[in-house]
């Protein structure tokens, strides 16, 4: 889209954007940095990367791997037993 605009139109868009940005209130980094640090420390107890995910709520937990091994073993037994004359 920007390729279709002339240099004058691009400059006009840039000036409009700068006018919007100049209206934003500025806050010193000393204040915002402190606020961010306090927020991170307050939420640290809820962070799954720090405290881990309970096994019952873990969507990536392997499900039924024991059952799969059992079913494979049962299938192997059935094949083994089918070859034995009765």
N, CA, C and O atoms as a Maestro MAE file, in Angstrom:
{
 s_m_m2io_version
 :::
 2.0.0
}

f_m_ct {
 s_m_title
 :::
 protein
 m_atom[344] {
  # First column is atom index #
  i_m_mmod_type
  r_m_x_coord
  r_m_y_coord
  r_m_z_coord
  i_m_residue_number
  s_m_chain_name
  s_m_pdb_residue_name
  s_m_pdb_atom_name
  i_m_atomic_number
  :::
  1 25 0.827 -1.185 0.000 1 A "UNK " " N  " 7
  2 3 0.000 0.000 0.000 1 A "UNK " " CA " 6
  3 2 0.873 1.251 0.000 1 A "UNK " " C  " 6
  4 15 0.608 2.203 -0.735 1 A "UNK " " O  " 8
  5 25 1.920 1.243 0.832 2 A "UNK " " N  " 7
  6 3 2.781 2.420 0.927 2 A "UNK " " CA " 6
  7 2 3.514 2.675 -0.383 2 A "UNK " " C  " 6
  8 15 3.911 3.806 -0.663 2 A "UNK " " O  " 8
  9 25 3.694 1.636 -1.183 3 A "UNK " " N  " 7
  10 3 4.375 1.796 -2.460 3 A "UNK " " CA " 6
  11 2 3.536 2.615 -3.436 3 A "UNK " " C  " 6
  12 15 4.081 3.268 -4.325 3 A "UNK " " O  " 8
  13 25 2.227 2.584 -3.278 4 A "UNK " " N  " 7
  14 3 1.320 3.296 -4.175 4 A "UNK " " CA " 6
  15 2 1.203 4.780 -3.827 4 A "UNK " " C  " 6
  16 15 0.671 5.557 -4.621 4 A "UNK " " O  " 8
  17 25 1.691 5.183 -2.653 5 A "UNK " " N  " 7
  18 3 1.550 6.563 -2.215 5 A "UNK " " CA " 6
  19 2 2.755 7.386 -2.653 5 A "UNK " " C  " 6
  20 15 3.874 6.882 -2.756 5 A "UNK " " O  " 8
  21 25 2.496 8.658 -2.906 6 A "UNK " " N  " 7
  22 3 3.592 9.559 -3.273 6 A "UNK " " CA " 6
  23 2 4.374 9.943 -2.019 6 A "UNK " " C  " 6
  24 15 3.935 9.691 -0.897 6 A "UNK " " O  " 8
  25 25 5.522 10.547 -2.225 7 A "UNK " " N  " 7
  26 3 6.348 10.950 -1.085 7 A "UNK " " CA " 6
  27 2 5.609 11.977 -0.226 7 A "UNK " " C  " 6
  28 15 5.725 11.975 0.999 7 A "UNK " " O  " 8
  29 25 4.848 12.853 -0.883 8 A "UNK " " N  " 7
  30 3 4.097 13.878 -0.151 8 A "UNK " " CA " 6
  31 2 3.046 13.222 0.745 8 A "UNK " " C  " 6
  32 15 2.870 13.617 1.898 8 A "UNK " " O  " 8
  33 25 2.353 12.224 0.210 9 A "UNK " " N  " 7
  34 3 1.324 11.537 0.992 9 A "UNK " " CA " 6
  35 2 1.943 10.773 2.170 9 A "UNK " " C  " 6
  36 15 1.376 10.741 3.262 9 A "UNK " " O  " 8
  37 25 3.095 10.169 1.942 10 A "UNK " " N  " 7
  38 3 3.783 9.456 3.022 10 A "UNK " " CA " 6
  39 2 4.210 10.413 4.134 10 A "UNK " " C  " 6
  40 15 4.067 10.108 5.318 10 A "UNK " " O  " 8
  41 25 4.733 11.567 3.740 11 A "UNK " " N  " 7
  42 3 5.140 12.563 4.726 11 A "UNK " " CA " 6
  43 2 3.936 13.095 5.502 11 A "UNK " " C  " 6
  44 15 4.021 13.338 6.706 11 A "UNK " " O  " 8
  45 25 2.825 13.271 4.808 12 A "UNK " " N  " 7
  46 3 1.603 13.743 5.462 12 A "UNK " " CA " 6
  47 2 1.126 12.718 6.503 12 A "UNK " " C  " 6
  48 15 0.715 13.083 7.604 12 A "UNK " " O  " 8
  49 25 1.188 11.441 6.136 13 A "UNK " " N  " 7
  50 3 0.799 10.387 7.077 13 A "UNK " " CA " 6
  51 2 1.722 10.373 8.297 13 A "UNK " " C  " 6
  52 15 1.276 10.183 9.429 13 A "UNK " " O  " 8
  53 25 3.003 10.577 8.045 14 A "UNK " " N  " 7
  54 3 3.969 10.587 9.141 14 A "UNK " " CA " 6
  55 2 3.706 11.751 10.089 14 A "UNK " " C  " 6
  56 15 3.774 11.583 11.306 14 A "UNK " " O  " 8
  57 25 3.411 12.918 9.552 15 A "UNK " " N  " 7
  58 3 3.108 14.093 10.374 15 A "UNK " " CA " 6
  59 2 1.855 13.842 11.212 15 A "UNK " " C  " 6
  60 15 1.815 14.197 12.390 15 A "UNK " " O  " 8
  61 25 0.833 13.232 10.608 16 A "UNK " " N  " 7
  62 3 -0.401 12.925 11.344 16 A "UNK " " CA " 6
  63 2 -0.116 11.955 12.493 16 A "UNK " " C  " 6
  64 15 -0.654 12.107 13.590 16 A "UNK " " O  " 8
  65 25 0.722 10.973 12.237 17 A "UNK " " N  " 7
  66 3 1.070 10.018 13.277 17 A "UNK " " CA " 6
  67 2 1.841 10.703 14.405 17 A "UNK " " C  " 6
  68 15 1.588 10.443 15.582 17 A "UNK " " O  " 8
  69 25 2.766 11.567 14.050 18 A "UNK " " N  " 7
  70 3 3.531 12.290 15.071 18 A "UNK " " CA " 6
  71 2 2.632 13.200 15.905 18 A "UNK " " C  " 6
  72 15 2.848 13.351 17.108 18 A "UNK " " O  " 8
  73 25 1.623 13.809 15.273 19 A "UNK " " N  " 7
  74 3 0.677 14.647 16.018 19 A "UNK " " CA " 6
  75 2 -0.088 13.810 17.045 19 A "UNK " " C  " 6
  76 15 -0.345 14.269 18.158 19 A "UNK " " O  " 8
  77 25 -0.454 12.566 16.662 20 A "UNK " " N  " 7
  78 3 -1.137 11.673 17.611 20 A "UNK " " CA " 6
  79 2 -0.209 11.302 18.766 20 A "UNK " " C  " 6
  80 15 -0.615 11.287 19.928 20 A "UNK " " O  " 8
  81 25 1.041 11.005 18.425 21 A "UNK " " N  " 7
  82 3 1.985 10.549 19.441 21 A "UNK " " CA " 6
  83 2 2.358 11.654 20.426 21 A "UNK " " C  " 6
  84 15 2.605 11.370 21.598 21 A "UNK " " O  " 8
  85 25 2.405 12.905 19.977 22 A "UNK " " N  " 7
  86 3 2.794 14.001 20.856 22 A "UNK " " CA " 6
  87 2 1.736 14.233 21.937 22 A "UNK " " C  " 6
  88 15 2.039 14.802 22.985 22 A "UNK " " O  " 8
  89 25 0.500 13.798 21.691 23 A "UNK " " N  " 7
  90 3 -0.574 13.964 22.672 23 A "UNK " " CA " 6
  91 2 -0.487 12.938 23.804 23 A "UNK " " C  " 6
  92 15 -1.096 13.128 24.857 23 A "UNK " " O  " 8
  93 25 0.262 11.858 23.595 24 A "UNK " " N  " 7
  94 3 0.397 10.836 24.636 24 A "UNK " " CA " 6
  95 2 1.140 11.405 25.836 24 A "UNK " " C  " 6
  96 15 2.142 12.105 25.689 24 A "UNK " " O  " 8
  97 25 0.632 11.093 27.028 25 A "UNK " " N  " 7
  98 3 1.340 11.538 28.231 25 A "UNK " " CA " 6
  99 2 2.573 10.666 28.426 25 A "UNK " " C  " 6
  100 15 2.532 9.453 28.220 25 A "UNK " " O  " 8
  101 25 3.641 11.287 28.815 26 A "UNK " " N  " 7
  102 3 4.900 10.567 29.020 26 A "UNK " " CA " 6
  103 2 5.128 10.373 30.511 26 A "UNK " " C  " 6
  104 15 4.893 11.268 31.324 26 A "UNK " " O  " 8
  105 25 5.590 9.183 30.839 27 A "UNK " " N  " 7
  106 3 5.863 8.842 32.226 27 A "UNK " " CA " 6
  107 2 7.335 8.440 32.320 27 A "UNK " " C  " 6
  108 15 7.829 7.697 31.472 27 A "UNK " " O  " 8
  109 25 8.020 8.916 33.323 28 A "UNK " " N  " 7
  110 3 9.442 8.571 33.452 28 A "UNK " " CA " 6
  111 2 9.649 7.061 33.625 28 A "UNK " " C  " 6
  112 15 8.846 6.388 34.273 28 A "UNK " " O  " 8
  113 25 10.715 6.545 33.050 29 A "UNK " " N  " 7
  114 3 11.005 5.120 33.127 29 A "UNK " " CA " 6
  115 2 11.236 4.689 34.575 29 A "UNK " " C  " 6
  116 15 11.000 3.530 34.915 29 A "UNK " " O  " 8
  117 25 11.685 5.588 35.417 30 A "UNK " " N  " 7
  118 3 11.894 5.240 36.824 30 A "UNK " " CA " 6
  119 2 10.569 4.836 37.479 30 A "UNK " " C  " 6
  120 15 10.543 3.959 38.342 30 A "UNK " " O  " 8
  121 25 9.483 5.469 37.070 31 A "UNK " " N  " 7
  122 3 8.175 5.137 37.636 31 A "UNK " " CA " 6
  123 2 7.609 3.877 36.983 31 A "UNK " " C  " 6
  124 15 7.148 2.975 37.683 31 A "UNK " " O  " 8
  125 25 7.638 3.803 35.661 32 A "UNK " " N  " 7
  126 3 7.058 2.640 34.982 32 A "UNK " " CA " 6
  127 2 7.860 1.381 35.265 32 A "UNK " " C  " 6
  128 15 7.285 0.301 35.398 32 A "UNK " " O  " 8
  129 25 9.165 1.502 35.358 33 A "UNK " " N  " 7
  130 3 9.996 0.342 35.676 33 A "UNK " " CA " 6
  131 2 9.642 -0.234 37.037 33 A "UNK " " C  " 6
  132 15 9.563 -1.450 37.207 33 A "UNK " " O  " 8
  133 25 9.432 0.647 37.998 34 A "UNK " " N  " 7
  134 3 9.055 0.224 39.351 34 A "UNK " " CA " 6
  135 2 7.689 -0.464 39.325 34 A "UNK " " C  " 6
  136 15 7.495 -1.492 39.973 34 A "UNK " " O  " 8
  137 25 6.748 0.105 38.576 35 A "UNK " " N  " 7
  138 3 5.408 -0.493 38.480 35 A "UNK " " CA " 6
  139 2 5.451 -1.874 37.822 35 A "UNK " " C  " 6
  140 15 4.766 -2.797 38.262 35 A "UNK " " O  " 8
  141 25 6.249 -2.010 36.780 36 A "UNK " " N  " 7
  142 3 6.372 -3.307 36.100 36 A "UNK " " CA " 6
  143 2 6.977 -4.336 37.050 36 A "UNK " " C  " 6
  144 15 6.510 -5.473 37.116 36 A "UNK " " O  " 8
  145 25 8.016 -3.940 37.785 37 A "UNK " " N  " 7
  146 3 8.666 -4.848 38.730 37 A "UNK " " CA " 6
  147 2 7.667 -5.304 39.805 37 A "UNK " " C  " 6
  148 15 7.604 -6.489 40.131 37 A "UNK " " O  " 8
  149 25 6.894 -4.368 40.347 38 A "UNK " " N  " 7
  150 3 5.903 -4.711 41.374 38 A "UNK " " CA " 6
  151 2 4.842 -5.662 40.818 38 A "UNK " " C  " 6
  152 15 4.432 -6.598 41.503 38 A "UNK " " O  " 8
  153 25 4.402 -5.430 39.596 39 A "UNK " " N  " 7
  154 3 3.395 -6.296 38.980 39 A "UNK " " CA " 6
  155 2 3.937 -7.709 38.783 39 A "UNK " " C  " 6
  156 15 3.255 -8.688 39.088 39 A "UNK " " O  " 8
  157 25 5.156 -7.814 38.277 40 A "UNK " " N  " 7
  158 3 5.757 -9.130 38.032 40 A "UNK " " CA " 6
  159 2 5.920 -9.882 39.348 40 A "UNK " " C  " 6
  160 15 5.627 -11.076 39.422 40 A "UNK " " O  " 8
  161 25 6.383 -9.193 40.379 41 A "UNK " " N  " 7
  162 3 6.555 -9.845 41.676 41 A "UNK " " CA " 6
  163 2 5.209 -10.270 42.271 41 A "UNK " " C  " 6
  164 15 5.118 -11.325 42.899 41 A "UNK " " O  " 8
  165 25 4.172 -9.463 42.080 42 A "UNK " " N  " 7
  166 3 2.853 -9.797 42.616 42 A "UNK " " CA " 6
  167 2 2.239 -11.000 41.897 42 A "UNK " " C  " 6
  168 15 1.524 -11.793 42.511 42 A "UNK " " O  " 8
  169 25 2.515 -11.137 40.599 43 A "UNK " " N  " 7
  170 3 1.938 -12.223 39.812 43 A "UNK " " CA " 6
  171 2 2.824 -13.463 39.735 43 A "UNK " " C  " 6
  172 15 2.456 -14.443 39.086 43 A "UNK " " O  " 8
  173 25 3.968 -13.435 40.378 44 A "UNK " " N  " 7
  174 3 4.914 -14.560 40.294 44 A "UNK " " CA " 6
  175 2 4.287 -15.859 40.798 44 A "UNK " " C  " 6
  176 15 4.609 -16.932 40.289 44 A "UNK " " O  " 8
  177 25 3.408 -15.782 41.779 45 A "UNK " " N  " 7
  178 3 2.757 -16.983 42.307 45 A "UNK " " CA " 6
  179 2 1.828 -17.648 41.319 45 A "UNK " " C  " 6
  180 15 1.543 -18.838 41.451 45 A "UNK " " O  " 8
  181 25 1.350 -16.919 40.337 46 A "UNK " " N  " 7
  182 3 0.427 -17.460 39.329 46 A "UNK " " CA " 6
  183 2 1.128 -17.837 38.035 46 A "UNK " " C  " 6
  184 15 0.476 -18.279 37.090 46 A "UNK " " O  " 8
  185 25 2.435 -17.670 37.976 47 A "UNK " " N  " 7
  186 3 3.179 -17.909 36.738 47 A "UNK " " CA " 6
  187 2 3.523 -19.391 36.599 47 A "UNK " " C  " 6
  188 15 4.307 -19.917 37.389 47 A "UNK " " O  " 8
  189 25 2.940 -20.077 35.593 48 A "UNK " " N  " 7
  190 3 3.205 -21.507 35.452 48 A "UNK " " CA " 6
  191 2 4.652 -21.817 35.094 48 A "UNK " " C  " 6
  192 15 5.111 -22.936 35.324 48 A "UNK " " O  " 8
  193 25 5.381 -20.855 34.537 49 A "UNK " " N  " 7
  194 3 6.788 -21.099 34.232 49 A "UNK " " CA " 6
  195 2 7.637 -21.111 35.497 49 A "UNK " " C  " 6
  196 15 8.699 -21.733 35.526 49 A "UNK " " O  " 8
  197 25 7.181 -20.436 36.531 50 A "UNK " " N  " 7
  198 3 7.932 -20.399 37.788 50 A "UNK " " CA " 6
  199 2 7.521 -21.513 38.739 50 A "UNK " " C  " 6
  200 15 8.374 -22.147 39.361 50 A "UNK " " O  " 8
  201 25 6.207 -21.757 38.857 51 A "UNK " " N  " 7
  202 3 5.762 -22.739 39.847 51 A "UNK " " CA " 6
  203 2 5.339 -24.072 39.246 51 A "UNK " " C  " 6
  204 15 5.079 -25.021 39.985 51 A "UNK " " O  " 8
  205 25 5.264 -24.163 37.938 52 A "UNK " " N  " 7
  206 3 4.883 -25.422 37.305 52 A "UNK " " CA " 6
  207 2 3.375 -25.546 37.144 52 A "UNK " " C  " 6
  208 15 2.607 -24.736 37.665 52 A "UNK " " O  " 8
  209 25 2.973 -26.566 36.420 53 A "UNK " " N  " 7
  210 3 1.556 -26.813 36.148 53 A "UNK " " CA " 6
  211 2 1.155 -28.086 36.880 53 A "UNK " " C  " 6
  212 15 1.850 -29.097 36.776 53 A "UNK " " O  " 8
  213 25 0.045 -28.057 37.621 54 A "UNK " " N  " 7
  214 3 -0.400 -29.279 38.283 54 A "UNK " " CA " 6
  215 2 -0.670 -30.390 37.265 54 A "UNK " " C  " 6
  216 15 -1.158 -30.124 36.166 54 A "UNK " " O  " 8
  217 25 -0.355 -31.617 37.628 55 A "UNK " " N  " 7
  218 3 -0.510 -32.749 36.707 55 A "UNK " " CA " 6
  219 2 -1.932 -32.864 36.167 55 A "UNK " " C  " 6
  220 15 -2.124 -33.191 34.995 55 A "UNK " " O  " 8
  221 25 -2.936 -32.597 37.014 56 A "UNK " " N  " 7
  222 3 -4.325 -32.757 36.570 56 A "UNK " " CA " 6
  223 2 -4.769 -31.651 35.614 56 A "UNK " " C  " 6
  224 15 -5.790 -31.799 34.943 56 A "UNK " " O  " 8
  225 25 -4.021 -30.542 35.538 57 A "UNK " " N  " 7
  226 3 -4.390 -29.446 34.645 57 A "UNK " " CA " 6
  227 2 -3.439 -29.313 33.456 57 A "UNK " " C  " 6
  228 15 -3.579 -28.386 32.659 57 A "UNK " " O  " 8
  229 25 -2.486 -30.215 33.327 58 A "UNK " " N  " 7
  230 3 -1.494 -30.151 32.260 58 A "UNK " " CA " 6
  231 2 -2.082 -30.721 30.972 58 A "UNK " " C  " 6
  232 15 -2.319 -31.926 30.893 58 A "UNK " " O  " 8
  233 25 -2.326 -29.871 29.945 59 A "UNK " " N  " 7
  234 3 -2.915 -30.376 28.702 59 A "UNK " " CA " 6
  235 2 -1.937 -31.207 27.871 59 A "UNK " " C  " 6
  236 15 -2.355 -31.895 26.940 59 A "UNK " " O  " 8
  237 25 -0.638 -31.152 28.193 60 A "UNK " " N  " 7
  238 3 0.361 -31.874 27.416 60 A "UNK " " CA " 6
  239 2 0.804 -33.170 28.087 60 A "UNK " " C  " 6
  240 15 1.713 -33.850 27.611 60 A "UNK " " O  " 8
  241 25 0.155 -33.499 29.192 61 A "UNK " " N  " 7
  242 3 0.497 -34.728 29.906 61 A "UNK " " CA " 6
  243 2 0.173 -35.921 29.020 61 A "UNK " " C  " 6
  244 15 -0.870 -35.962 28.367 61 A "UNK " " O  " 8
  245 25 1.085 -36.896 29.007 62 A "UNK " " N  " 7
  246 3 0.836 -38.101 28.230 62 A "UNK " " CA " 6
  247 2 -0.351 -38.842 28.844 62 A "UNK " " C  " 6
  248 15 -0.401 -39.096 30.047 62 A "UNK " " O  " 8
  249 25 -1.290 -39.174 27.986 63 A "UNK " " N  " 7
  250 3 -2.500 -39.828 28.467 63 A "UNK " " CA " 6
  251 2 -2.507 -41.273 27.997 63 A "UNK " " C  " 6
  252 15 -2.348 -41.551 26.809 63 A "UNK " " O  " 8
  253 25 -2.688 -42.159 28.909 64 A "UNK " " N  " 7
  254 3 -2.899 -43.556 28.561 64 A "UNK " " CA " 6
  255 2 -1.683 -44.275 28.033 64 A "UNK " " C  " 6
  256 15 -1.841 -45.262 27.315 64 A "UNK " " O  " 8
  257 25 -0.477 -43.838 28.344 65 A "UNK " " N  " 7
  258 3 0.681 -44.555 27.838 65 A "UNK " " CA " 6
  259 2 0.765 -45.950 28.446 65 A "UNK " " C  " 6
  260 15 1.193 -46.888 27.774 65 A "UNK " " O  " 8
  261 25 0.361 -46.102 29.709 66 A "UNK " " N  " 7
  262 3 0.354 -47.415 30.351 66 A "UNK " " CA " 6
  263 2 -0.659 -48.315 29.663 66 A "UNK " " C  " 6
  264 15 -0.396 -49.497 29.442 66 A "UNK " " O  " 8
  265 25 -1.801 -47.767 29.330 67 A "UNK " " N  " 7
  266 3 -2.832 -48.533 28.650 67 A "UNK " " CA " 6
  267 2 -2.345 -49.000 27.281 67 A "UNK " " C  " 6
  268 15 -2.615 -50.130 26.876 67 A "UNK " " O  " 8
  269 25 -1.632 -48.137 26.576 68 A "UNK " " N  " 7
  270 3 -1.106 -48.512 25.260 68 A "UNK " " CA " 6
  271 2 -0.134 -49.682 25.375 68 A "UNK " " C  " 6
  272 15 -0.178 -50.608 24.566 68 A "UNK " " O  " 8
  273 25 0.737 -49.644 26.370 69 A "UNK " " N  " 7
  274 3 1.692 -50.743 26.573 69 A "UNK " " CA " 6
  275 2 0.934 -52.015 26.903 69 A "UNK " " C  " 6
  276 15 1.263 -53.083 26.388 69 A "UNK " " O  " 8
  277 25 -0.067 -51.917 27.746 70 A "UNK " " N  " 7
  278 3 -0.864 -53.078 28.117 70 A "UNK " " CA " 6
  279 2 -1.566 -53.673 26.893 70 A "UNK " " C  " 6
  280 15 -1.571 -54.891 26.714 70 A "UNK " " O  " 8
  281 25 -2.157 -52.820 26.053 71 A "UNK " " N  " 7
  282 3 -2.853 -53.308 24.865 71 A "UNK " " CA " 6
  283 2 -1.884 -53.970 23.889 71 A "UNK " " C  " 6
  284 15 -2.218 -54.986 23.280 71 A "UNK " " O  " 8
  285 25 -0.701 -53.409 23.738 72 A "UNK " " N  " 7
  286 3 0.301 -54.031 22.876 72 A "UNK " " CA " 6
  287 2 0.714 -55.391 23.422 72 A "UNK " " C  " 6
  288 15 0.857 -56.350 22.665 72 A "UNK " " O  " 8
  289 25 0.905 -55.475 24.728 73 A "UNK " " N  " 7
  290 3 1.281 -56.740 25.357 73 A "UNK " " CA " 6
  291 2 0.156 -57.764 25.202 73 A "UNK " " C  " 6
  292 15 0.416 -58.934 24.922 73 A "UNK " " O  " 8
  293 25 -1.097 -57.323 25.385 74 A "UNK " " N  " 7
  294 3 -2.234 -58.225 25.241 74 A "UNK " " CA " 6
  295 2 -2.337 -58.729 23.803 74 A "UNK " " C  " 6
  296 15 -2.629 -59.903 23.578 74 A "UNK " " O  " 8
  297 25 -2.101 -57.861 22.843 75 A "UNK " " N  " 7
  298 3 -2.134 -58.286 21.442 75 A "UNK " " CA " 6
  299 2 -1.030 -59.297 21.160 75 A "UNK " " C  " 6
  300 15 -1.247 -60.279 20.450 75 A "UNK " " O  " 8
  301 25 0.142 -59.059 21.709 76 A "UNK " " N  " 7
  302 3 1.258 -59.980 21.521 76 A "UNK " " CA " 6
  303 2 0.925 -61.341 22.140 76 A "UNK " " C  " 6
  304 15 1.204 -62.383 21.545 76 A "UNK " " O  " 8
  305 25 0.328 -61.327 23.337 77 A "UNK " " N  " 7
  306 3 -0.063 -62.589 23.983 77 A "UNK " " CA " 6
  307 2 -1.087 -63.339 23.138 77 A "UNK " " C  " 6
  308 15 -0.997 -64.557 22.983 77 A "UNK " " O  " 8
  309 25 -2.050 -62.620 22.600 78 A "UNK " " N  " 7
  310 3 -3.074 -63.269 21.766 78 A "UNK " " CA " 6
  311 2 -2.455 -63.926 20.550 78 A "UNK " " C  " 6
  312 15 -2.836 -65.036 20.177 78 A "UNK " " O  " 8
  313 25 -1.491 -63.240 19.923 79 A "UNK " " N  " 7
  314 3 -0.814 -63.821 18.769 79 A "UNK " " CA " 6
  315 2 0.005 -65.030 19.200 79 A "UNK " " C  " 6
  316 15 0.012 -66.055 18.518 79 A "UNK " " O  " 8
  317 25 0.690 -64.910 20.320 80 A "UNK " " N  " 7
  318 3 1.517 -66.030 20.807 80 A "UNK " " CA " 6
  319 2 0.660 -67.239 21.154 80 A "UNK " " C  " 6
  320 15 1.012 -68.371 20.824 80 A "UNK " " O  " 8
  321 25 -0.464 -66.995 21.819 81 A "UNK " " N  " 7
  322 3 -1.333 -68.104 22.236 81 A "UNK " " CA " 6
  323 2 -2.049 -68.733 21.033 81 A "UNK " " C  " 6
  324 15 -2.390 -69.916 21.055 81 A "UNK " " O  " 8
  325 25 -2.272 -67.939 19.996 82 A "UNK " " N  " 7
  326 3 -3.005 -68.512 18.852 82 A "UNK " " CA " 6
  327 2 -2.167 -69.560 18.115 82 A "UNK " " C  " 6
  328 15 -2.715 -70.413 17.416 82 A "UNK " " O  " 8
  329 25 -0.854 -69.499 18.267 83 A "UNK " " N  " 7
  330 3 0.019 -70.463 17.587 83 A "UNK " " CA " 6
  331 2 0.180 -71.783 18.351 83 A "UNK " " C  " 6
  332 15 0.727 -72.750 17.819 83 A "UNK " " O  " 8
  333 25 -0.295 -71.818 19.592 84 A "UNK " " N  " 7
  334 3 -0.157 -73.031 20.408 84 A "UNK " " CA " 6
  335 2 -1.357 -73.941 20.173 84 A "UNK " " C  " 6
  336 15 -2.497 -73.502 20.329 84 A "UNK " " O  " 8
  337 25 -1.125 -75.212 19.797 85 A "UNK " " N  " 7
  338 3 -2.260 -76.116 19.589 85 A "UNK " " CA " 6
  339 2 -2.949 -76.437 20.910 85 A "UNK " " C  " 6
  340 15 -2.308 -76.548 21.955 85 A "UNK " " O  " 8
  341 25 -4.249 -76.580 20.839 86 A "UNK " " N  " 7
  342 3 -5.035 -76.858 22.051 86 A "UNK " " CA " 6
  343 2 -5.657 -78.210 21.990 86 A "UNK " " C  " 6
  344 15 -6.353 -78.612 22.922 86 A "UNK " " O  " 8
  :::
 }
 m_bond[343] {
  # First column is bond index #
  i_m_from
  i_m_to
  i_m_order
  :::
  1 1 2 1
  2 2 3 1
  3 3 4 2
  4 3 5 1
  5 5 6 1
  6 6 7 1
  7 7 8 2
  8 7 9 1
  9 9 10 1
  10 10 11 1
  11 11 12 2
  12 11 13 1
  13 13 14 1
  14 14 15 1
  15 15 16 2
  16 15 17 1
  17 17 18 1
  18 18 19 1
  19 19 20 2
  20 19 21 1
  21 21 22 1
  22 22 23 1
  23 23 24 2
  24 23 25 1
  25 25 26 1
  26 26 27 1
  27 27 28 2
  28 27 29 1
  29 29 30 1
  30 30 31 1
  31 31 32 2
  32 31 33 1
  33 33 34 1
  34 34 35 1
  35 35 36 2
  36 35 37 1
  37 37 38 1
  38 38 39 1
  39 39 40 2
  40 39 41 1
  41 41 42 1
  42 42 43 1
  43 43 44 2
  44 43 45 1
  45 45 46 1
  46 46 47 1
  47 47 48 2
  48 47 49 1
  49 49 50 1
  50 50 51 1
  51 51 52 2
  52 51 53 1
  53 53 54 1
  54 54 55 1
  55 55 56 2
  56 55 57 1
  57 57 58 1
  58 58 59 1
  59 59 60 2
  60 59 61 1
  61 61 62 1
  62 62 63 1
  63 63 64 2
  64 63 65 1
  65 65 66 1
  66 66 67 1
  67 67 68 2
  68 67 69 1
  69 69 70 1
  70 70 71 1
  71 71 72 2
  72 71 73 1
  73 73 74 1
  74 74 75 1
  75 75 76 2
  76 75 77 1
  77 77 78 1
  78 78 79 1
  79 79 80 2
  80 79 81 1
  81 81 82 1
  82 82 83 1
  83 83 84 2
  84 83 85 1
  85 85 86 1
  86 86 87 1
  87 87 88 2
  88 87 89 1
  89 89 90 1
  90 90 91 1
  91 91 92 2
  92 91 93 1
  93 93 94 1
  94 94 95 1
  95 95 96 2
  96 95 97 1
  97 97 98 1
  98 98 99 1
  99 99 100 2
  100 99 101 1
  101 101 102 1
  102 102 103 1
  103 103 104 2
  104 103 105 1
  105 105 106 1
  106 106 107 1
  107 107 108 2
  108 107 109 1
  109 109 110 1
  110 110 111 1
  111 111 112 2
  112 111 113 1
  113 113 114 1
  114 114 115 1
  115 115 116 2
  116 115 117 1
  117 117 118 1
  118 118 119 1
  119 119 120 2
  120 119 121 1
  121 121 122 1
  122 122 123 1
  123 123 124 2
  124 123 125 1
  125 125 126 1
  126 126 127 1
  127 127 128 2
  128 127 129 1
  129 129 130 1
  130 130 131 1
  131 131 132 2
  132 131 133 1
  133 133 134 1
  134 134 135 1
  135 135 136 2
  136 135 137 1
  137 137 138 1
  138 138 139 1
  139 139 140 2
  140 139 141 1
  141 141 142 1
  142 142 143 1
  143 143 144 2
  144 143 145 1
  145 145 146 1
  146 146 147 1
  147 147 148 2
  148 147 149 1
  149 149 150 1
  150 150 151 1
  151 151 152 2
  152 151 153 1
  153 153 154 1
  154 154 155 1
  155 155 156 2
  156 155 157 1
  157 157 158 1
  158 158 159 1
  159 159 160 2
  160 159 161 1
  161 161 162 1
  162 162 163 1
  163 163 164 2
  164 163 165 1
  165 165 166 1
  166 166 167 1
  167 167 168 2
  168 167 169 1
  169 169 170 1
  170 170 171 1
  171 171 172 2
  172 171 173 1
  173 173 174 1
  174 174 175 1
  175 175 176 2
  176 175 177 1
  177 177 178 1
  178 178 179 1
  179 179 180 2
  180 179 181 1
  181 181 182 1
  182 182 183 1
  183 183 184 2
  184 183 185 1
  185 185 186 1
  186 186 187 1
  187 187 188 2
  188 187 189 1
  189 189 190 1
  190 190 191 1
  191 191 192 2
  192 191 193 1
  193 193 194 1
  194 194 195 1
  195 195 196 2
  196 195 197 1
  197 197 198 1
  198 198 199 1
  199 199 200 2
  200 199 201 1
  201 201 202 1
  202 202 203 1
  203 203 204 2
  204 203 205 1
  205 205 206 1
  206 206 207 1
  207 207 208 2
  208 207 209 1
  209 209 210 1
  210 210 211 1
  211 211 212 2
  212 211 213 1
  213 213 214 1
  214 214 215 1
  215 215 216 2
  216 215 217 1
  217 217 218 1
  218 218 219 1
  219 219 220 2
  220 219 221 1
  221 221 222 1
  222 222 223 1
  223 223 224 2
  224 223 225 1
  225 225 226 1
  226 226 227 1
  227 227 228 2
  228 227 229 1
  229 229 230 1
  230 230 231 1
  231 231 232 2
  232 231 233 1
  233 233 234 1
  234 234 235 1
  235 235 236 2
  236 235 237 1
  237 237 238 1
  238 238 239 1
  239 239 240 2
  240 239 241 1
  241 241 242 1
  242 242 243 1
  243 243 244 2
  244 243 245 1
  245 245 246 1
  246 246 247 1
  247 247 248 2
  248 247 249 1
  249 249 250 1
  250 250 251 1
  251 251 252 2
  252 251 253 1
  253 253 254 1
  254 254 255 1
  255 255 256 2
  256 255 257 1
  257 257 258 1
  258 258 259 1
  259 259 260 2
  260 259 261 1
  261 261 262 1
  262 262 263 1
  263 263 264 2
  264 263 265 1
  265 265 266 1
  266 266 267 1
  267 267 268 2
  268 267 269 1
  269 269 270 1
  270 270 271 1
  271 271 272 2
  272 271 273 1
  273 273 274 1
  274 274 275 1
  275 275 276 2
  276 275 277 1
  277 277 278 1
  278 278 279 1
  279 279 280 2
  280 279 281 1
  281 281 282 1
  282 282 283 1
  283 283 284 2
  284 283 285 1
  285 285 286 1
  286 286 287 1
  287 287 288 2
  288 287 289 1
  289 289 290 1
  290 290 291 1
  291 291 292 2
  292 291 293 1
  293 293 294 1
  294 294 295 1
  295 295 296 2
  296 295 297 1
  297 297 298 1
  298 298 299 1
  299 299 300 2
  300 299 301 1
  301 301 302 1
  302 302 303 1
  303 303 304 2
  304 303 305 1
  305 305 306 1
  306 306 307 1
  307 307 308 2
  308 307 309 1
  309 309 310 1
  310 310 311 1
  311 311 312 2
  312 311 313 1
  313 313 314 1
  314 314 315 1
  315 315 316 2
  316 315 317 1
  317 317 318 1
  318 318 319 1
  319 319 320 2
  320 319 321 1
  321 321 322 1
  322 322 323 1
  323 323 324 2
  324 323 325 1
  325 325 326 1
  326 326 327 1
  327 327 328 2
  328 327 329 1
  329 329 330 1
  330 330 331 1
  331 331 332 2
  332 331 333 1
  333 333 334 1
  334 334 335 1
  335 335 336 2
  336 335 337 1
  337 337 338 1
  338 338 339 1
  339 339 340 2
  340 339 341 1
  341 341 342 1
  342 342 343 1
  343 343 344 2
  :::
 }
}
